[in-house]
Amino acid sequence: MIQLKSLAEELKAIIKGLEKVKQELAGSENDGPVSETFCETLKEFVGAAETEVALGRNADALALYFGEDPACCPFEQVVAILLNFVKLFCKAHEENWKQAELEKKKAQKEAKMENAKGINLTN
């Protein structure tokens, strides 16, 4: 099981390393044609790495959003709780929809019966 505390520590180290890579990229952009390929490759790497870092931050934010402490609650547990909630919510929604349909049909049936009684009384 992955503990978010250790994941957060690793993420901080990655962020620091990424900042150093960005500094290297900024420094090498003025080196001329000799560093052109290096700069292009490094730019691609930085873009991909920033996406991964954002994903790690979103995992913490997800845990916090659902009231869990990212430092002590495994990410898998947060996801399992969320999945269970979604399943139960969908089931409840379906049951509510079916109940509403039954009540609608019952109301239509009663309205027809009232209408039929009204027709019989006028005849």
Helices and strands as residue ranges (DSSP letters): H 4-28, G 32-35, H 36-65, H 75-122
